[in-house]
């Protein structure tokens, strides 16, 4: 086992459980660490955004990043169970491949999936990943997440196809549009010949914890049908949001 990592996690856990700001000397004494080692570990947690240091007292305290991550993990367990029947309904109506995705860093992970019954369909893998800025569910989650989510995006952005957004500036412009209409699109931005739609799901605290996605061959999902199904995907995302105990609006 990595003893350095274990000590770092123990220090963070102690800071969480203390419920109040702590000094380097107090933390190092409680864990049996050298003050210099405790200070170095705390500075690492600060750099990662989990801990902050008071400019006035020099004491350390946890940020809300742990809460944000915990909310996503907790939401992920409930959302998959509660979303399933709605995903099945959406798949039945649309006859296209339906996904449930969560955001993890700069990528999305496919948490659940229902394949299209049609012989020609979009391919994806349960548990698979995709760059968040390339797919509709990823863009939907980025649009309704806080600004720190964009800080995790690579620069420059990867461009799997010529249609992929290549700069953060253009991405931010599109995210603003997504917030206005309530759903995101992906027109051959991840795989050529494949289009997608996505809408965010919110928990009772208003946190975007997952997204409903629909993908189909570009030949079946032109601009007109994308608009119709985009509103349908948004509708089902709202139904799952209500199932999670959140109020719309």
N, C-alpha and C positions, 0 to 999 in steps of 0.2 A: 504493500500500500504506500501511497505517497504521503509521508508524514507532514510535509510542508503544507499540502493541500488540506489535510485533516486539521492542522492547527489553525489554518486560515478560516475554515468553516466553523470551528469551535469558537473562534474569536467573534465572528459575525453573529453566531447564535447567542453568545453571551451578551453582546450589544443589544440584540433584539429582546432578549428576556429581561434585561435590566429595566427597560421601559423609560430610561432617562439618559441624558448625555453622560459619557464616561471619559475619564482621562487615560492617557497611555499607561501611566504608572498603575492605576487601578486595574486595568485590563490585563496588563502583563503579570501583575501579582496574582490575580485570580487564576490565570492559566499556567503560571510557572514559566513564563517566557522572559527573555531578556527584553528590556524596554526598547532597545534598538530594533529587535526583530518584530515586536508588536507594532512599533511605529511604521516600519516598512510594510507590514501587512495591511495596516489601516490605510496607508497611502495608496496601496493597490486597490483596495475596495473603493476608495474615493475616486480613483481614476476610472473605475468601472461603473460608477454612479450609484452604488449601493449604500455608500456612507458619505457623510459630509462633516466638515470640521467648522466649528464656530470661530469666526474671526476675532471675537472678543475674549472668549475663555480658552480657546484651544481644544475644547472637548469635542468628542466625536458622537454622532448620532446617526441612526439609520434614515435613509430617504424612503420615499414611497415606492421605489422601484420594486422592492420585495413584495409589496402589496399588489402592484400591477401584475407581476408574474404569478403570484398566488391566485389572483382572480382569474387569470387565463387558464391556469391548470384546473381550478375548481370548476370553472365554467365549461371546460372541455368535457368533463365527465358527464355533466347533466345534459349538455347540449346534444351530444350524440344520441342519447337515449330518447330525449324529447323530440328531436328533429326527425327521427326515422320515419314515422308515419306520414309526415308532411313531405319528405323527400320522395316517398313512394307515390304520393298523389301527384306531385309535380312531374315525376317520371312518366306516370300513366297519361297525364294530359299532354305533355310535350313530345313524348316518344323519343326523347334524347337522353344522353348520358348526364346524370346529376351527381354533383359532388357536395360534400361538406368539408370545408377547409378551415384550418387554424393558422395563425401567423406565428412563426418562430424565427426571430431574428429578421434576416432579409429574405426569408423564404416562406412559402406556405407548405403545409403538410396535409395530404388528403386523409381525413379522418374517417370518412365513409364514402361509399360510391354505389351508384345503381347504374348498370350498363343499359344503353339503348337497345331495344329489341331489333333494331334495324340492322341489316347485314353490313352496311357501311356506316361506321361510327367512329367517334374520336377515342383514341386510346389514352388511358391513364392507369396508374397503378395505386391501389390502396396502400397507404403508408409512404407513397412516393412524394417527392418534393419538386418545387418549381420556384424560380425567382419571383418574388412577389410583384415586381413591377411589370412582369411579362404576362400575367394571367389576370382574368377578371376578378376572381375572388381575392387575390392578393391586393389588387388596386382598391377594391372595395374596403378591405380591412385597413390599408394604409390611409385611405381618405378619412376614415372615422376614428383612427387612433390618434394619440397625441404626437407632438412634434418629435419626440425622442425616437419614434419608430423610423423616421427618415434618416436619423443619424446613423443607423445601422446599415444603410444602403451603401454598396460599393461605389466608388467614383474612379473612373467613369462607369456608368451602368453597362452591364453586359448586353449585347445585342445578338440574340440567337438568330433573328431574321432581320431583313432590311426594314421591316415594319415596326420593330421594337423601339420604344422611347429610349433615347440615348443620353439624356441629360436630366439632372434633378430639377432644373428650371421648368422643362417641358412636363416632367412628371407632376410637379406641384400644380401646374396649370390644369392638367387633366383631373387631378384629385379634387380641385375646386369644383369642376363641372360635375363630377360624380356626386359630390355632396348636394348639389342642386337637384339632380334628377333622381338620386336614390339608388342607382345601380351603375355597374361598371361594364365596359365592353373590352373584348380582346379580339382584334381582327388580324389573325395570323402573326401575332406578336411573340408567341412561344413556339408554335409549330406551323409551318406553312400549310395552307389548305384547311386549317382548323380555326373556327371562331368560338368565342365564349362569352358568357354573361355571368355577373356575380353581384350579390347584394349582401350587406352586412347584417349579422344577427347581434342583438344587444342583450346583456343581462339586466337584472333589476337595478343595477347601479349605473346603467347607461354606458357600460364598457362594451366595445365591439369585440366579442369573444370568438366569433366564427363567421363564416360566410357560406351562403348557398351558391353553388355554381352550376351552370349548364354549358355543355360543350357539344359541338356538332360540326360536321364537315361544312366548309364554307359554302358549298353548293346548296346546302339546305338552310343556311342561316344568313340570308341576305339582309340588307339594312332594314327593310320593312318588317320582316319576321323577327329580326333582332329587337326591334322596338316593342313589338307585341309581347314577345317572350321575356324581354327585360322587365316589363311591368309585372308580368306573372311571377318571375323570380323574386322581384321585390315584394310582391304580395305574400309569397310563401315565407320569405325571410321575416316579414312582420308577424306572420302567424306563429313562427317558432319563437320570436322575441316575446310575444304575449305568453306563450307556453312556459317561458323561463321566468314569468312573473313580472315582466317589465310593462310599463304603460307606454303606448305609442304617443308621440308628440310631446 
